[in-house]
Amino acid sequence: MDTPILLPCPWCGAPAAVEVYCPPSPYEPAPTEYFINCSHEGAGCPANLVFVGPCLTLAEAARRWNTRAPPAASR
Ligand SMILES: [Zn+2]
């Protein structure tokens, strides 16, 4: 799968980080879930609390990340 272009974190400008979660279910096939978070974890960036996901495709997660509203507190 092609990796979509991800905008930097709208809060701190750090690169976006993609997390892929494959549910460890040997009995029922569960969909892989994609999350996008700020790579600046643990440094107080509010994006860590408003990550995107879960999404069933990386493209959908990327679209939601790239079109998210800018932080309201920055004005
Ligand atoms: Zn950030």
N, CA, C, O and the ligand as a Tripos MOL2 file, in Angstrom:
@<TRIPOS>MOLECULE
protein
  301   299    76     0     0
PROTEIN
NO_CHARGES

@<TRIPOS>ATOM
      1 N           0.8480   -1.2030    0.0000 N.3       1 MET1
      2 CA          0.0000    0.0000    0.0000 C.3       1 MET1
      3 C           0.8760    1.2440    0.0000 C.2       1 MET1
      4 O           1.8760    1.3300    0.7120 O.2       1 MET1
      5 N           0.4700    2.1960   -0.8160 N.am      2 ASP2
      6 CA          1.2190    3.4430   -0.8410 C.3       2 ASP2
      7 C           0.9600    4.2270    0.4380 C.2       2 ASP2
      8 O          -0.1560    4.2510    0.9570 O.2       2 ASP2
      9 N           1.9860    4.8500    0.9210 N.am      3 THR3
     10 CA          1.8320    5.6690    2.1150 C.3       3 THR3
     11 C           1.3530    7.0520    1.7100 C.2       3 THR3
     12 O           2.0440    7.7500    0.9680 O.2       3 THR3
     13 N           0.1890    7.4590    2.1820 N.am      4 PRO4
     14 CA         -0.3110    8.7940    1.8320 C.3       4 PRO4
     15 C           0.5180    9.8780    2.5070 C.2       4 PRO4
     16 O           1.1850    9.6520    3.5160 O.2       4 PRO4
     17 N           0.4490   11.0490    1.9170 N.am      5 ILE5
     18 CA          1.1700   12.1820    2.4960 C.3       5 ILE5
     19 C           0.4230   12.6710    3.7300 C.2       5 ILE5
     20 O          -0.7850   12.9030    3.6870 O.2       5 ILE5
     21 N           1.1420   12.8220    4.8070 N.am      6 LEU6
     22 CA          0.5450   13.2860    6.0510 C.3       6 LEU6
     23 C           1.0900   14.6580    6.3950 C.2       6 LEU6
     24 O           2.2960   14.9030    6.3440 O.2       6 LEU6
     25 N           0.1800   15.5400    6.7430 N.am      7 LEU7
     26 CA          0.5990   16.8650    7.1680 C.3       7 LEU7
     27 C           1.2500   16.7730    8.5470 C.2       7 LEU7
     28 O           0.9670   15.8470    9.3060 O.2       7 LEU7
     29 N           2.1100   17.7170    8.8680 N.am      8 PRO8
     30 CA          2.6750   17.7330   10.2280 C.3       8 PRO8
     31 C           1.5850   17.9840   11.2530 C.2       8 PRO8
     32 O           0.4780   18.4040   10.9150 O.2       8 PRO8
     33 N           1.9090   17.7270   12.4910 N.am      9 CYS9
     34 CA          0.9760   17.9750   13.5770 C.3       9 CYS9
     35 C           0.5700   19.4480   13.5750 C.2       9 CYS9
     36 O           1.4350   20.3240   13.5630 O.2       9 CYS9
     37 N          -0.7470   19.7340   13.5880 N.am     10 PRO10
     38 CA         -1.1940   21.1270   13.5500 C.3      10 PRO10
     39 C          -0.8830   21.8870   14.8280 C.2      10 PRO10
     40 O          -0.9640   23.1150   14.8560 O.2      10 PRO10
     41 N          -0.5310   21.1740   15.8760 N.am     11 TRP11
     42 CA         -0.2420   21.8440   17.1440 C.3      11 TRP11
     43 C           1.2360   22.1650   17.3130 C.2      11 TRP11
     44 O           1.6050   23.2930   17.6400 O.2      11 TRP11
     45 N           2.0700   21.1680   17.0900 N.am     12 CYS12
     46 CA          3.4860   21.3790   17.3930 C.3      12 CYS12
     47 C           4.3780   21.2310   16.1670 C.2      12 CYS12
     48 O           5.5750   21.5010   16.2520 O.2      12 CYS12
     49 N           3.8250   20.8070   15.0200 N.am     13 GLY13
     50 CA          4.6260   20.7370   13.8110 C.3      13 GLY13
     51 C           5.4640   19.4840   13.6800 C.2      13 GLY13
     52 O           6.2000   19.3290   12.7060 O.2      13 GLY13
     53 N           5.3630   18.5860   14.6470 N.am     14 ALA14
     54 CA          6.1190   17.3390   14.5650 C.3      14 ALA14
     55 C           5.4970   16.4400   13.5010 C.2      14 ALA14
     56 O           4.3070   16.5590   13.2090 O.2      14 ALA14
     57 N           6.2860   15.5480   12.9240 N.am     15 PRO15
     58 CA          5.7360   14.6390   11.9100 C.3      15 PRO15
     59 C           4.6360   13.7660   12.4930 C.2      15 PRO15
     60 O           4.6620   13.4030   13.6690 O.2      15 PRO15
     61 N           3.6740   13.4410   11.6490 N.am     16 ALA16
     62 CA          2.6080   12.5460   12.0700 C.3      16 ALA16
     63 C           3.1520   11.1300   12.1920 C.2      16 ALA16
     64 O           4.0700   10.7340   11.4740 O.2      16 ALA16
     65 N           2.5760   10.3920   13.0980 N.am     17 ALA17
     66 CA          2.9920    9.0130   13.3150 C.3      17 ALA17
     67 C           1.8060    8.0890   13.0590 C.2      17 ALA17
     68 O           0.7250    8.2730   13.6190 O.2      17 ALA17
     69 N           2.0260    7.0950   12.2090 N.am     18 VAL18
     70 CA          0.9700    6.1380   11.8980 C.3      18 VAL18
     71 C           1.1250    4.9260   12.8020 C.2      18 VAL18
     72 O           2.2160    4.3760   12.9540 O.2      18 VAL18
     73 N           0.0240    4.5310   13.3880 N.am     19 GLU19
     74 CA          0.0260    3.3240   14.2020 C.3      19 GLU19
     75 C          -0.9780    2.3380   13.6020 C.2      19 GLU19
     76 O          -2.1170    2.6920   13.3010 O.2      19 GLU19
     77 N          -0.5390    1.1270   13.4410 N.am     20 VAL20
     78 CA         -1.3970    0.0890   12.8760 C.3      20 VAL20
     79 C          -1.6340   -0.9530   13.9480 C.2      20 VAL20
     80 O          -0.7010   -1.4970   14.5380 O.2      20 VAL20
     81 N          -2.9070   -1.2160   14.1840 N.am     21 TYR21
     82 CA         -3.2580   -2.1870   15.2150 C.3      21 TYR21
     83 C          -3.9210   -3.3980   14.5670 C.2      21 TYR21
     84 O          -4.9940   -3.2900   13.9740 O.2      21 TYR21
     85 N          -3.2840   -4.5240   14.6860 N.am     22 CYS22
     86 CA         -3.8590   -5.7680   14.1880 C.3      22 CYS22
     87 C          -4.3470   -6.5610   15.3950 C.2      22 CYS22
     88 O          -3.5390   -7.0630   16.1760 O.2      22 CYS22
     89 N          -5.6390   -6.6730   15.5480 N.am     23 PRO23
     90 CA         -6.1660   -7.3850   16.7140 C.3      23 PRO23
     91 C          -5.6820   -8.8280   16.7370 C.2      23 PRO23
     92 O          -5.8150   -9.5380   15.7400 O.2      23 PRO23
     93 N          -5.1320   -9.2630   17.8380 N.am     24 PRO24
     94 CA         -4.6070  -10.6360   17.9370 C.3      24 PRO24
     95 C          -5.7340  -11.6280   18.1750 C.2      24 PRO24
     96 O          -5.8560  -12.2050   19.2560 O.2      24 PRO24
     97 N          -6.5410  -11.8130   17.1660 N.am     25 SER25
     98 CA         -7.6720  -12.7120   17.2980 C.3      25 SER25
     99 C          -7.5000  -13.9170   16.3880 C.2      25 SER25
    100 O          -7.6630  -13.7900   15.1750 O.2      25 SER25
    101 N          -7.1840  -15.0520   16.9250 N.am     26 PRO26
    102 CA         -6.9780  -16.2340   16.0840 C.3      26 PRO26
    103 C          -8.2820  -16.9010   15.6790 C.2      26 PRO26
    104 O          -8.2730  -17.8170   14.8560 O.2      26 PRO26
    105 N          -9.3870  -16.4700   16.2310 N.am     27 TYR27
    106 CA        -10.6540  -17.1510   15.9850 C.3      27 TYR27
    107 C         -11.5470  -16.3880   15.0050 C.2      27 TYR27
    108 O         -12.1130  -16.9740   14.0820 O.2      27 TYR27
    109 N         -11.6670  -15.0720   15.2170 N.am     28 GLU28
    110 CA        -12.4820  -14.2960   14.3100 C.3      28 GLU28
    111 C         -11.6030  -13.2640   13.6180 C.2      28 GLU28
    112 O         -10.8450  -12.5500   14.2740 O.2      28 GLU28
    113 N         -11.7010  -13.1860   12.3150 N.am     29 PRO29
    114 CA        -10.9050  -12.1730   11.6130 C.3      29 PRO29
    115 C         -11.3910  -10.7800   11.9560 C.2      29 PRO29
    116 O         -12.5280  -10.4220   11.6480 O.2      29 PRO29
    117 N         -10.5540  -10.0070   12.5780 N.am     30 ALA30
    118 CA        -10.9080   -8.6460   12.9490 C.3      30 ALA30
    119 C         -10.1890   -7.6870   12.0090 C.2      30 ALA30
    120 O          -9.0590   -7.9500   11.5970 O.2      30 ALA30
    121 N         -10.8330   -6.5860   11.6710 N.am     31 PRO31
    122 CA        -10.2070   -5.6440   10.7450 C.3      31 PRO31
    123 C          -9.0080   -4.9520   11.3690 C.2      31 PRO31
    124 O          -8.9890   -4.6430   12.5600 O.2      31 PRO31
    125 N          -8.0190   -4.7210   10.5370 N.am     32 THR32
    126 CA         -6.8730   -3.9340   10.9770 C.3      32 THR32
    127 C          -7.3110   -2.4840   11.1350 C.2      32 THR32
    128 O          -8.0570   -1.9570   10.3100 O.2      32 THR32
    129 N          -6.8420   -1.8490   12.2000 N.am     33 GLU33
    130 CA         -7.2430   -0.4770   12.4600 C.3      33 GLU33
    131 C          -6.0280    0.4360   12.3510 C.2      33 GLU33
    132 O          -4.9260    0.1060   12.7880 O.2      33 GLU33
    133 N          -6.2710    1.5810   11.7580 N.am     34 TYR34
    134 CA         -5.1930    2.5520   11.5640 C.3      34 TYR34
    135 C          -5.4590    3.7800   12.4210 C.2      34 TYR34
    136 O          -6.5700    4.3090   12.4670 O.2      34 TYR34
    137 N          -4.4170    4.2100   13.0890 N.am     35 PHE35
    138 CA         -4.4830    5.4330   13.8790 C.3      35 PHE35
    139 C          -3.3890    6.3720   13.3860 C.2      35 PHE35
    140 O          -2.3510    5.9260   12.8970 O.2      35 PHE35
    141 N          -3.6230    7.6560   13.5150 N.am     36 ILE36
    142 CA         -2.5700    8.6330   13.2450 C.3      36 ILE36
    143 C          -2.4730    9.5410   14.4530 C.2      36 ILE36
    144 O          -3.4670   10.0920   14.9260 O.2      36 ILE36
    145 N          -1.2730    9.6800   14.9300 N.am     37 ASN37
    146 CA         -1.0380   10.4450   16.1300 C.3      37 ASN37
    147 C           0.1490   11.3650   15.8890 C.2      37 ASN37
    148 O           0.8670   11.2320   14.8980 O.2      37 ASN37
    149 N           0.3400   12.2870   16.8020 N.am     38 CYS38
    150 CA          1.5200   13.1360   16.7420 C.3      38 CYS38
    151 C           2.7280   12.3280   17.2110 C.2      38 CYS38
    152 O           2.6480   11.5920   18.1940 O.2      38 CYS38
    153 N           3.8490   12.4720   16.5000 N.am     39 SER39
    154 CA          5.0340   11.7080   16.8870 C.3      39 SER39
    155 C           5.7250   12.3130   18.0970 C.2      39 SER39
    156 O           6.6780   11.7450   18.6300 O.2      39 SER39
    157 N           5.2370   13.4720   18.5250 N.am     40 HIS40
    158 CA          5.8410   14.1910   19.6490 C.3      40 HIS40
    159 C           5.1780   13.7410   20.9500 C.2      40 HIS40
    160 O           4.7120   14.5560   21.7450 O.2      40 HIS40
    161 N           5.1510   12.4430   21.1410 N.am     41 GLU41
    162 CA          4.4350   11.8960   22.2850 C.3      41 GLU41
    163 C           5.1460   12.2180   23.5940 C.2      41 GLU41
    164 O           6.3710   12.3270   23.6600 O.2      41 GLU41
    165 N           4.3340   12.3650   24.6240 N.am     42 GLY42
    166 CA          4.8870   12.5490   25.9550 C.3      42 GLY42
    167 C           5.4650   13.9180   26.1990 C.2      42 GLY42
    168 O           6.1200   14.1380   27.2180 O.2      42 GLY42
    169 N           5.2400   14.8460   25.2870 N.am     43 ALA43
    170 CA          5.8070   16.1800   25.4570 C.3      43 ALA43
    171 C           4.7240   17.2290   25.6080 C.2      43 ALA43
    172 O           4.9730   18.4190   25.4140 O.2      43 ALA43
    173 N           3.5190   16.7910   25.9540 N.am     44 GLY44
    174 CA          2.4660   17.7390   26.2350 C.3      44 GLY44
    175 C           1.7340   18.2410   25.0180 C.2      44 GLY44
    176 O           0.9720   19.2030   25.1180 O.2      44 GLY44
    177 N           1.9370   17.6280   23.8800 N.am     45 CYS45
    178 CA          1.2080   18.0640   22.6930 C.3      45 CYS45
    179 C          -0.2350   17.5850   22.8100 C.2      45 CYS45
    180 O          -0.4720   16.4010   23.0490 O.2      45 CYS45
    181 N          -1.2090   18.4930   22.6440 N.am     46 PRO46
    182 CA         -2.6110   18.0870   22.7870 C.3      46 PRO46
    183 C          -3.0610   17.1200   21.7100 C.2      46 PRO46
    184 O          -4.1060   16.4880   21.8680 O.2      46 PRO46
    185 N          -2.3270   16.9780   20.6330 N.am     47 ALA47
    186 CA         -2.7210   16.0320   19.5850 C.3      47 ALA47
    187 C          -2.7200   14.6100   20.1090 C.2      47 ALA47
    188 O          -3.3870   13.7380   19.5510 O.2      47 ALA47
    189 N          -1.9770   14.3700   21.1770 N.am     48 ASN48
    190 CA         -1.9580   13.0290   21.7440 C.3      48 ASN48
    191 C          -3.3170   12.6510   22.3180 C.2      48 ASN48
    192 O          -3.6010   11.4720   22.5300 O.2      48 ASN48
    193 N          -4.1460   13.6380   22.5640 N.am     49 LEU49
    194 CA         -5.4600   13.3660   23.1310 C.3      49 LEU49
    195 C          -6.5470   13.3360   22.0680 C.2      49 LEU49
    196 O          -7.6700   12.9140   22.3420 O.2      49 LEU49
    197 N          -6.2310   13.7710   20.8810 N.am     50 VAL50
    198 CA         -7.2420   13.8520   19.8290 C.3      50 VAL50
    199 C          -6.7350   13.1740   18.5700 C.2      50 VAL50
    200 O          -6.9110   13.6770   17.4600 O.2      50 VAL50
    201 N          -6.1070   12.0330   18.7600 N.am     51 PHE51
    202 CA         -5.5780   11.2950   17.6140 C.3      51 PHE51
    203 C          -6.7120   10.8820   16.6790 C.2      51 PHE51
    204 O          -7.8800   10.8610   17.0680 O.2      51 PHE51
    205 N          -6.3530   10.5620   15.4670 N.am     52 VAL52
    206 CA         -7.3210   10.1310   14.4680 C.3      52 VAL52
    207 C          -7.3880    8.6110   14.4680 C.2      52 VAL52
    208 O          -6.3660    7.9260   14.4650 O.2      52 VAL52
    209 N          -8.5950    8.1110   14.4700 N.am     53 GLY53
    210 CA         -8.7460    6.6680   14.4000 C.3      53 GLY53
    211 C          -9.7610    6.1630   15.3970 C.2      53 GLY53
    212 O         -10.2370    6.9470   16.2190 O.2      53 GLY53
    213 N         -10.1100    4.9110   15.3660 N.am     54 PRO54
    214 CA         -9.5890    3.9560   14.3860 C.3      54 PRO54
    215 C         -10.2550    4.0910   13.0210 C.2      54 PRO54
    216 O         -11.4450    4.3910   12.9170 O.2      54 PRO54
    217 N          -9.4700    3.8670   11.9920 N.am     55 CYS55
    218 CA         -9.9880    3.8550   10.6370 C.3      55 CYS55
    219 C          -9.6330    2.5140   10.0050 C.2      55 CYS55
    220 O          -8.6360    1.8890   10.3680 O.2      55 CYS55
    221 N         -10.4530    2.0830    9.0650 N.am     56 LEU56
    222 CA        -10.2360    0.7710    8.4640 C.3      56 LEU56
    223 C          -9.1970    0.8110    7.3640 C.2      56 LEU56
    224 O          -8.6720   -0.2300    6.9700 O.2      56 LEU56
    225 N          -8.8960    1.9860    6.8680 N.am     57 THR57
    226 CA         -7.8520    2.0850    5.8490 C.3      57 THR57
    227 C          -6.9220    3.2340    6.2150 C.2      57 THR57
    228 O          -7.3130    4.2000    6.8700 O.2      57 THR57
    229 N          -5.6850    3.0940    5.7710 N.am     58 LEU58
    230 CA         -4.7210    4.1530    6.0390 C.3      58 LEU58
    231 C          -5.1010    5.4220    5.2860 C.2      58 LEU58
    232 O          -4.8800    6.5310    5.7710 O.2      58 LEU58
    233 N          -5.6760    5.2490    4.0950 N.am     59 ALA59
    234 CA         -6.0680    6.4170    3.3070 C.3      59 ALA59
    235 C          -7.1380    7.2250    4.0310 C.2      59 ALA59
    236 O          -7.1060    8.4550    4.0330 O.2      59 ALA59
    237 N          -8.0850    6.5220    4.6440 N.am     60 GLU60
    238 CA         -9.1400    7.2250    5.3740 C.3      60 GLU60
    239 C          -8.5650    7.9410    6.5960 C.2      60 GLU60
    240 O          -8.9310    9.0800    6.8840 O.2      60 GLU60
    241 N          -7.6820    7.2810    7.2960 N.am     61 ALA61
    242 CA         -7.0540    7.9110    8.4520 C.3      61 ALA61
    243 C          -6.2640    9.1440    8.0310 C.2      61 ALA61
    244 O          -6.2870   10.1700    8.7100 O.2      61 ALA61
    245 N          -5.5700    9.0350    6.9140 N.am     62 ALA62
    246 CA         -4.7710   10.1630    6.4270 C.3      62 ALA62
    247 C          -5.6740   11.3250    6.0220 C.2      62 ALA62
    248 O          -5.3560   12.4870    6.2780 O.2      62 ALA62
    249 N          -6.8030   11.0040    5.3870 N.am     63 ARG63
    250 CA         -7.7100   12.0680    4.9760 C.3      63 ARG63
    251 C          -8.2500   12.8090    6.1940 C.2      63 ARG63
    252 O          -8.3390   14.0370    6.2050 O.2      63 ARG63
    253 N          -8.6090   12.0380    7.2220 N.am     64 ARG64
    254 CA         -9.1460   12.6710    8.4250 C.3      64 ARG64
    255 C          -8.0780   13.4850    9.1430 C.2      64 ARG64
    256 O          -8.3580   14.5580    9.6760 O.2      64 ARG64
    257 N          -6.8570   12.9690    9.1530 N.am     65 TRP65
    258 CA         -5.7790   13.7210    9.7940 C.3      65 TRP65
    259 C          -5.5140   15.0210    9.0410 C.2      65 TRP65
    260 O          -5.3600   16.0800    9.6490 O.2      65 TRP65
    261 N          -5.4630   14.9340    7.7370 N.am     66 ASN66
    262 CA         -5.0880   16.1090    6.9270 C.3      66 ASN66
    263 C          -6.1860   17.1600    6.8630 C.2      66 ASN66
    264 O          -5.9140   18.3140    6.5330 O.2      66 ASN66
    265 N          -7.4230   16.7820    7.1740 N.am     67 THR67
    266 CA         -8.5260   17.7420    7.0760 C.3      67 THR67
    267 C          -9.0740   18.1270    8.4350 C.2      67 THR67
    268 O         -10.1400   18.7370    8.5240 O.2      67 THR67
    269 N          -8.3680   17.7820    9.4790 N.am     68 ARG68
    270 CA         -8.8450   18.1060   10.8180 C.3      68 ARG68
    271 C          -8.8150   19.6240   11.0280 C.2      68 ARG68
    272 O          -8.0320   20.3500   10.4150 O.2      68 ARG68
    273 N          -9.6780   20.0540   11.8950 N.am     69 ALA69
    274 CA         -9.7550   21.4740   12.1800 C.3      69 ALA69
    275 C          -8.4910   21.9190   12.9160 C.2      69 ALA69
    276 O          -7.9550   21.1760   13.7390 O.2      69 ALA69
    277 N          -8.0230   23.1150   12.6250 N.am     70 PRO70
    278 CA         -6.8570   23.6290   13.3500 C.3      70 PRO70
    279 C          -7.2220   23.8710   14.8120 C.2      70 PRO70
    280 O          -8.3980   24.0220   15.1430 O.2      70 PRO70
    281 N          -6.2290   23.9080   15.6740 N.am     71 PRO71
    282 CA         -6.5150   24.0970   17.1020 C.3      71 PRO71
    283 C          -7.1450   25.4480   17.3730 C.2      71 PRO71
    284 O          -6.6510   26.4790   16.9170 O.2      71 PRO71
    285 N          -8.2280   25.4350   18.1100 N.am     72 ALA72
    286 CA         -8.9710   26.6530   18.3640 C.3      72 ALA72
    287 C          -8.2300   27.5670   19.3450 C.2      72 ALA72
    288 O          -8.4810   28.7710   19.3910 O.2      72 ALA72
    289 N          -7.3290   26.9920   20.1160 N.am     73 ALA73
    290 CA         -6.6630   27.7630   21.1660 C.3      73 ALA73
    291 C          -5.4910   28.5810   20.6230 C.2      73 ALA73
    292 O          -4.8400   29.2950   21.3870 O.2      73 ALA73
    293 N          -5.2090   28.4930   19.3310 N.am     74 SER74
    294 CA         -4.0160   29.1470   18.8220 C.3      74 SER74
    295 C          -4.2770   30.5690   18.3600 C.2      74 SER74
    296 O          -3.3620   31.2490   17.8960 O.2      74 SER74
    297 N          -5.5100   31.0240   18.4810 N.am     75 ARG75
    298 CA         -5.7870   32.3820   18.0350 C.3      75 ARG75
    299 C          -5.8170   33.3730   19.1900 C.2      75 ARG75
    300 O          -6.0380   34.5640   18.9760 O.2      75 ARG75
    301 ZN          2.0240   17.5190   18.0340 Zn       76 ZN76
@<TRIPOS>BOND
     1     1     2 1
     2     2     3 1
     3     3     4 2
     4     3     5 am
     5     5     6 1
     6     6     7 1
     7     7     8 2
     8     7     9 am
     9     9    10 1
    10    10    11 1
    11    11    12 2
    12    11    13 am
    13    13    14 1
    14    14    15 1
    15    15    16 2
    16    15    17 am
    17    17    18 1
    18    18    19 1
    19    19    20 2
    20    19    21 am
    21    21    22 1
    22    22    23 1
    23    23    24 2
    24    23    25 am
    25    25    26 1
    26    26    27 1
    27    27    28 2
    28    27    29 am
    29    29    30 1
    30    30    31 1
    31    31    32 2
    32    31    33 am
    33    33    34 1
    34    34    35 1
    35    35    36 2
    36    35    37 am
    37    37    38 1
    38    38    39 1
    39    39    40 2
    40    39    41 am
    41    41    42 1
    42    42    43 1
    43    43    44 2
    44    43    45 am
    45    45    46 1
    46    46    47 1
    47    47    48 2
    48    47    49 am
    49    49    50 1
    50    50    51 1
    51    51    52 2
    52    51    53 am
    53    53    54 1
    54    54    55 1
    55    55    56 2
    56    55    57 am
    57    57    58 1
    58    58    59 1
    59    59    60 2
    60    59    61 am
    61    61    62 1
    62    62    63 1
    63    63    64 2
    64    63    65 am
    65    65    66 1
    66    66    67 1
    67    67    68 2
    68    67    69 am
    69    69    70 1
    70    70    71 1
    71    71    72 2
    72    71    73 am
    73    73    74 1
    74    74    75 1
    75    75    76 2
    76    75    77 am
    77    77    78 1
    78    78    79 1
    79    79    80 2
    80    79    81 am
    81    81    82 1
    82    82    83 1
    83    83    84 2
    84    83    85 am
    85    85    86 1
    86    86    87 1
    87    87    88 2
    88    87    89 am
    89    89    90 1
    90    90    91 1
    91    91    92 2
    92    91    93 am
    93    93    94 1
    94    94    95 1
    95    95    96 2
    96    95    97 am
    97    97    98 1
    98    98    99 1
    99    99   100 2
   100    99   101 am
   101   101   102 1
   102   102   103 1
   103   103   104 2
   104   103   105 am
   105   105   106 1
   106   106   107 1
   107   107   108 2
   108   107   109 am
   109   109   110 1
   110   110   111 1
   111   111   112 2
   112   111   113 am
   113   113   114 1
   114   114   115 1
   115   115   116 2
   116   115   117 am
   117   117   118 1
   118   118   119 1
   119   119   120 2
   120   119   121 am
   121   121   122 1
   122   122   123 1
   123   123   124 2
   124   123   125 am
   125   125   126 1
   126   126   127 1
   127   127   128 2
   128   127   129 am
   129   129   130 1
   130   130   131 1
   131   131   132 2
   132   131   133 am
   133   133   134 1
   134   134   135 1
   135   135   136 2
   136   135   137 am
   137   137   138 1
   138   138   139 1
   139   139   140 2
   140   139   141 am
   141   141   142 1
   142   142   143 1
   143   143   144 2
   144   143   145 am
   145   145   146 1
   146   146   147 1
   147   147   148 2
   148   147   149 am
   149   149   150 1
   150   150   151 1
   151   151   152 2
   152   151   153 am
   153   153   154 1
   154   154   155 1
   155   155   156 2
   156   155   157 am
   157   157   158 1
   158   158   159 1
   159   159   160 2
   160   159   161 am
   161   161   162 1
   162   162   163 1
   163   163   164 2
   164   163   165 am
   165   165   166 1
   166   166   167 1
   167   167   168 2
   168   167   169 am
   169   169   170 1
   170   170   171 1
   171   171   172 2
   172   171   173 am
   173   173   174 1
   174   174   175 1
   175   175   176 2
   176   175   177 am
   177   177   178 1
   178   178   179 1
   179   179   180 2
   180   179   181 am
   181   181   182 1
   182   182   183 1
   183   183   184 2
   184   183   185 am
   185   185   186 1
   186   186   187 1
   187   187   188 2
   188   187   189 am
   189   189   190 1
   190   190   191 1
   191   191   192 2
   192   191   193 am
   193   193   194 1
   194   194   195 1
   195   195   196 2
   196   195   197 am
   197   197   198 1
   198   198   199 1
   199   199   200 2
   200   199   201 am
   201   201   202 1
   202   202   203 1
   203   203   204 2
   204   203   205 am
   205   205   206 1
   206   206   207 1
   207   207   208 2
   208   207   209 am
   209   209   210 1
   210   210   211 1
   211   211   212 2
   212   211   213 am
   213   213   214 1
   214   214   215 1
   215   215   216 2
   216   215   217 am
   217   217   218 1
   218   218   219 1
   219   219   220 2
   220   219   221 am
   221   221   222 1
   222   222   223 1
   223   223   224 2
   224   223   225 am
   225   225   226 1
   226   226   227 1
   227   227   228 2
   228   227   229 am
   229   229   230 1
   230   230   231 1
   231   231   232 2
   232   231   233 am
   233   233   234 1
   234   234   235 1
   235   235   236 2
   236   235   237 am
   237   237   238 1
   238   238   239 1
   239   239   240 2
   240   239   241 am
   241   241   242 1
   242   242   243 1
   243   243   244 2
   244   243   245 am
   245   245   246 1
   246   246   247 1
   247   247   248 2
   248   247   249 am
   249   249   250 1
   250   250   251 1
   251   251   252 2
   252   251   253 am
   253   253   254 1
   254   254   255 1
   255   255   256 2
   256   255   257 am
   257   257   258 1
   258   258   259 1
   259   259   260 2
   260   259   261 am
   261   261   262 1
   262   262   263 1
   263   263   264 2
   264   263   265 am
   265   265   266 1
   266   266   267 1
   267   267   268 2
   268   267   269 am
   269   269   270 1
   270   270   271 1
   271   271   272 2
   272   271   273 am
   273   273   274 1
   274   274   275 1
   275   275   276 2
   276   275   277 am
   277   277   278 1
   278   278   279 1
   279   279   280 2
   280   279   281 am
   281   281   282 1
   282   282   283 1
   283   283   284 2
   284   283   285 am
   285   285   286 1
   286   286   287 1
   287   287   288 2
   288   287   289 am
   289   289   290 1
   290   290   291 1
   291   291   292 2
   292   291   293 am
   293   293   294 1
   294   294   295 1
   295   295   296 2
   296   295   297 am
   297   297   298 1
   298   298   299 1
   299   299   300 2
@<TRIPOS>SUBSTRUCTURE
     1 MET1         2 RESIDUE 1 A MET
     2 ASP2         6 RESIDUE 1 A ASP
     3 THR3        10 RESIDUE 1 A THR
     4 PRO4        14 RESIDUE 1 A PRO
     5 ILE5        18 RESIDUE 1 A ILE
     6 LEU6        22 RESIDUE 1 A LEU
     7 LEU7        26 RESIDUE 1 A LEU
     8 PRO8        30 RESIDUE 1 A PRO
     9 CYS9        34 RESIDUE 1 A CYS
    10 PRO10       38 RESIDUE 1 A PRO
    11 TRP11       42 RESIDUE 1 A TRP
    12 CYS12       46 RESIDUE 1 A CYS
    13 GLY13       50 RESIDUE 1 A GLY
    14 ALA14       54 RESIDUE 1 A ALA
    15 PRO15       58 RESIDUE 1 A PRO
    16 ALA16       62 RESIDUE 1 A ALA
    17 ALA17       66 RESIDUE 1 A ALA
    18 VAL18       70 RESIDUE 1 A VAL
    19 GLU19       74 RESIDUE 1 A GLU
    20 VAL20       78 RESIDUE 1 A VAL
    21 TYR21       82 RESIDUE 1 A TYR
    22 CYS22       86 RESIDUE 1 A CYS
    23 PRO23       90 RESIDUE 1 A PRO
    24 PRO24       94 RESIDUE 1 A PRO
    25 SER25       98 RESIDUE 1 A SER
    26 PRO26      102 RESIDUE 1 A PRO
    27 TYR27      106 RESIDUE 1 A TYR
    28 GLU28      110 RESIDUE 1 A GLU
    29 PRO29      114 RESIDUE 1 A PRO
    30 ALA30      118 RESIDUE 1 A ALA
    31 PRO31      122 RESIDUE 1 A PRO
    32 THR32      126 RESIDUE 1 A THR
    33 GLU33      130 RESIDUE 1 A GLU
    34 TYR34      134 RESIDUE 1 A TYR
    35 PHE35      138 RESIDUE 1 A PHE
    36 ILE36      142 RESIDUE 1 A ILE
    37 ASN37      146 RESIDUE 1 A ASN
    38 CYS38      150 RESIDUE 1 A CYS
    39 SER39      154 RESIDUE 1 A SER
    40 HIS40      158 RESIDUE 1 A HIS
    41 GLU41      162 RESIDUE 1 A GLU
    42 GLY42      166 RESIDUE 1 A GLY
    43 ALA43      170 RESIDUE 1 A ALA
    44 GLY44      174 RESIDUE 1 A GLY
    45 CYS45      178 RESIDUE 1 A CYS
    46 PRO46      182 RESIDUE 1 A PRO
    47 ALA47      186 RESIDUE 1 A ALA
    48 ASN48      190 RESIDUE 1 A ASN
    49 LEU49      194 RESIDUE 1 A LEU
    50 VAL50      198 RESIDUE 1 A VAL
    51 PHE51      202 RESIDUE 1 A PHE
    52 VAL52      206 RESIDUE 1 A VAL
    53 GLY53      210 RESIDUE 1 A GLY
    54 PRO54      214 RESIDUE 1 A PRO
    55 CYS55      218 RESIDUE 1 A CYS
    56 LEU56      222 RESIDUE 1 A LEU
    57 THR57      226 RESIDUE 1 A THR
    58 LEU58      230 RESIDUE 1 A LEU
    59 ALA59      234 RESIDUE 1 A ALA
    60 GLU60      238 RESIDUE 1 A GLU
    61 ALA61      242 RESIDUE 1 A ALA
    62 ALA62      246 RESIDUE 1 A ALA
    63 ARG63      250 RESIDUE 1 A ARG
    64 ARG64      254 RESIDUE 1 A ARG
    65 TRP65      258 RESIDUE 1 A TRP
    66 ASN66      262 RESIDUE 1 A ASN
    67 THR67      266 RESIDUE 1 A THR
    68 ARG68      270 RESIDUE 1 A ARG
    69 ALA69      274 RESIDUE 1 A ALA
    70 PRO70      278 RESIDUE 1 A PRO
    71 PRO71      282 RESIDUE 1 A PRO
    72 ALA72      286 RESIDUE 1 A ALA
    73 ALA73      290 RESIDUE 1 A ALA
    74 SER74      294 RESIDUE 1 A SER
    75 ARG75      298 RESIDUE 1 A ARG
    76 ZN76       301 GROUP 0 **** ****
